Amino acid sequence: VNFAERYGQWAVVAGASQGIGRAFSDEAAARGLNVLMIARGQEALELSAADIRARHGVEVRTLAADLGSSSVGEVVANATDDLEIGLLVYNATVAPAGRFIDVPLELQLQSVAVNCATPVILCNLLAPKMVQRGRGGIGIVGSNGGTQGSVHFGTYGAGKAFGWILAETLWAELGDAGVHVNHIFVGPTSSPNYDAFKATLDPVLCGRPDSDDPLDRARARLMDPSSPQEVAAALYDQLGDGPVCYSRPEDAWISRASLDLPRAEAVNVWRALQETSTVRPDRQAR
Ligand SMILES: NC(=O)c1ccc[n+]([C@@H]2O[C@H](COP(=O)([O-])OP(=O)(O)OC[C@H]3O[C@@H](n4cnc5c(N)ncnc54)[C@H](OP(=O)(O)O)[C@@H]3O)[C@@H](O)[C@H]2O)c1
C-alpha cells in the first residue's frame, strides 16, 4: 500500500509554515496526502500552503492558531471535524534560550504548553479516531537536546524528553491497532538562522567527525546540518519502525553516547557544545 492508503487522507502538521514543519507538509503532500497546516503567522502559512498546493495538486488548508493557547484543542477539533486525519506530525516548538533563572516564567510556561501540553491534547483528540479506523500515524519531533540536561535550553530540553517518552508510550499502546508512532531525534538542520550560526563555528574544533569523543562528534555534526527535506523524509520513511528514529545515523550515535555517559559528563558535553559558538545563546543551535 502507498503512504496515503496506509495512513489516511489528511495530514495535520503542527508548526507548519517554515523550516522543518514546512518540509513535513510538503513531503506529506508529495506522498499524496491532503494537508492541514497550523502555525500562528497567517501570511507565511498562506504562502507556504499556496506553494505546496500548486506543486502537488492536493488539498491544503491552513489554520492560524497558537498551539500554546488553552483553547487549542477546541480550535483544532473544529478545523478537523469533517476530515479523516491519518497523520499527525507534531513539529512546533518554543525554545527559550538563556540560563534558566534569566528566562521569564511566562516564556518557560509557553514552552511547556507548546512542547508538552499540546501534543497530549492533539493526540487525545486524533489518536482514538485512528484506532477506530485501524490505521494512522503520529510523528513527534524531538531533539538531541532531549537526551540530557540542556544548559541554556533547560525547559526546551525537558519538553523534548517529554515528547520522546509520550511517543514511546503511544507506540506501545497503539501499534496493535494499526497506528504507527515514531519520535524523531533531529540533529542540526539548515535554516537562515542556523546557517548564520554555522558561519561563526571554528572549522578545526568542529572538524573531527571520526573521533570517538561525543563532543567532537556533536561539534562535527554542527558543521554539516541536515536539510529540512532530509528530516521530513527520514521520519516518513521510518514511521513504521518506531518508537524512535534519527534524522541521520550520526544522530543515533550522538544520542546513544549521551545516554551511555555518566550523567554529569553527558550534561557537560552539552554545555561544552553550547560554548562552541561565539554568538549569543538565542542564535545557537538547539
Ligand atoms: N532546526 C534545528 O536545527 C533543529 C534541531 C533539533 C530539533 N529541531 C526540532 O525541529 C522542529 C522544528 O524546528 P525548526 O527549526 O524548523 O523551527 P522553526 O523554524 O522555528 O519553525 C517552527 C514552526 O512552528 C510554528 N510555531 C512556533 N510556535 C508556535 C505556536 N505557539 N503555535 C503555532 N505554531 C507555532 C512556527 O510558525 P509561527 O511562528 O508563525 O507560529 C513555524 O512554522 C522543532 O520541534 C525543533 O525542536 C530543530
The ligand as an SDF file (V2000), in Angstrom:
LIG
                    3D

 48 52  0  0  0  0  0  0  0  0999 V2000
   16.4370   23.4420   13.3530 N   0  0  0  0  0  0  0  0  0  0  0  0
   17.2170   22.6290   14.0470 C   0  0  0  0  0  0  0  0  0  0  0  0
   18.4530   22.6600   13.9320 O   0  0  0  0  0  0  0  0  0  0  0  0
   16.5860   21.6230   14.9930 C   0  0  0  0  0  0  0  0  0  0  0  0
   17.4280   20.7780   15.7420 C   0  0  0  0  0  0  0  0  0  0  0  0
   16.8340   19.8630   16.6060 C   0  0  0  0  0  0  0  0  0  0  0  0
   15.4570   19.7730   16.6950 C   0  0  0  0  0  0  0  0  0  0  0  0
   14.6800   20.6050   15.9580 N   0  0  0  0  0  0  0  0  0  0  0  0
   13.2140   20.4880   16.1040 C   0  0  0  0  0  0  0  0  0  0  0  0
   12.5770   20.5850   14.8430 O   0  0  0  0  0  0  0  0  0  0  0  0
   11.3260   21.2560   14.9800 C   0  0  0  0  0  0  0  0  0  0  0  0
   11.2430   22.4020   14.0020 C   0  0  0  0  0  0  0  0  0  0  0  0
   12.3320   23.2550   14.1660 O   0  0  0  0  0  0  0  0  0  0  0  0
   12.5870   24.4840   13.1750 P   0  0  0  0  0  0  0  0  0  0  0  0
   13.9670   24.9390   13.4390 O   0  0  0  0  0  0  0  0  0  0  0  0
   12.1730   24.1200   11.7950 O   0  0  0  0  0  0  0  0  0  0  0  0
   11.5580   25.5550   13.7980 O   0  0  0  0  0  0  0  0  0  0  0  0
   11.1340   26.9800   13.2730 P   0  0  0  0  0  0  0  0  0  0  0  0
   11.8790   27.3240   12.0170 O   0  0  0  0  0  0  0  0  0  0  0  0
   11.2090   27.8940   14.4400 O   0  0  0  0  0  0  0  0  0  0  0  0
    9.6040   26.7490   12.8670 O   0  0  0  0  0  0  0  0  0  0  0  0
    8.6550   26.4380   13.8200 C   0  0  0  0  0  0  0  0  0  0  0  0
    7.2640   26.3800   13.1850 C   0  0  0  0  0  0  0  0  0  0  0  0
    6.3260   26.2410   14.2470 O   0  0  0  0  0  0  0  0  0  0  0  0
    5.4510   27.3590   14.2650 C   0  0  0  0  0  0  0  0  0  0  0  0
    5.1720   27.6840   15.6500 N   0  0  0  0  0  0  0  0  0  0  0  0
    6.0510   28.0630   16.6100 C   0  0  0  0  0  0  0  0  0  0  0  0
    5.3990   28.3440   17.7630 N   0  0  0  0  0  0  0  0  0  0  0  0
    4.0830   28.1310   17.5110 C   0  0  0  0  0  0  0  0  0  0  0  0
    2.8980   28.2860   18.2880 C   0  0  0  0  0  0  0  0  0  0  0  0
    2.9280   28.7130   19.5540 N   0  0  0  0  0  0  0  0  0  0  0  0
    1.7140   27.9890   17.7200 N   0  0  0  0  0  0  0  0  0  0  0  0
    1.6520   27.5930   16.4270 C   0  0  0  0  0  0  0  0  0  0  0  0
    2.7330   27.4210   15.6510 N   0  0  0  0  0  0  0  0  0  0  0  0
    3.9270   27.7110   16.1790 C   0  0  0  0  0  0  0  0  0  0  0  0
    6.1800   28.4620   13.5110 C   0  0  0  0  0  0  0  0  0  0  0  0
    5.3070   29.4140   12.9130 O   0  0  0  0  0  0  0  0  0  0  0  0
    4.7650   30.7250   13.7140 P   0  0  0  0  0  0  0  0  0  0  0  0
    5.9610   31.3210   14.3910 O   0  0  0  0  0  0  0  0  0  0  0  0
    4.1630   31.5890   12.6620 O   0  0  0  0  0  0  0  0  0  0  0  0
    3.7480   30.2360   14.6790 O   0  0  0  0  0  0  0  0  0  0  0  0
    6.9080   27.6540   12.4430 C   0  0  0  0  0  0  0  0  0  0  0  0
    6.0280   27.3440   11.3880 O   0  0  0  0  0  0  0  0  0  0  0  0
   11.2170   21.6540   16.4420 C   0  0  0  0  0  0  0  0  0  0  0  0
   10.4230   20.7190   17.1310 O   0  0  0  0  0  0  0  0  0  0  0  0
   12.6430   21.6170   16.9370 C   0  0  0  0  0  0  0  0  0  0  0  0
   12.7180   21.3040   18.3080 O   0  0  0  0  0  0  0  0  0  0  0  0
   15.2110   21.5340   15.1210 C   0  0  0  0  0  0  0  0  0  0  0  0
  1  2  1  0
  2  3  2  0
  2  4  1  0
  4  5  1  0
  4 48  2  0
  5  6  2  0
  6  7  1  0
  7  8  2  0
  8  9  1  0
  8 48  1  0
  9 10  1  0
  9 46  1  0
 10 11  1  0
 11 12  1  0
 11 44  1  0
 12 13  1  0
 13 14  1  0
 14 15  2  0
 14 16  1  0
 14 17  1  0
 17 18  1  0
 18 19  2  0
 18 20  1  0
 18 21  1  0
 21 22  1  0
 22 23  1  0
 23 24  1  0
 23 42  1  0
 24 25  1  0
 25 26  1  0
 25 36  1  0
 26 27  1  0
 26 35  1  0
 27 28  2  0
 28 29  1  0
 29 30  1  0
 29 35  2  0
 30 31  1  0
 30 32  2  0
 32 33  1  0
 33 34  2  0
 34 35  1  0
 36 37  1  0
 36 42  1  0
 37 38  1  0
 38 39  2  0
 38 40  1  0
 38 41  1  0
 42 43  1  0
 44 45  1  0
 44 46  1  0
 46 47  1  0
M  CHG  2   8   1  16  -1
M  END
$$$$
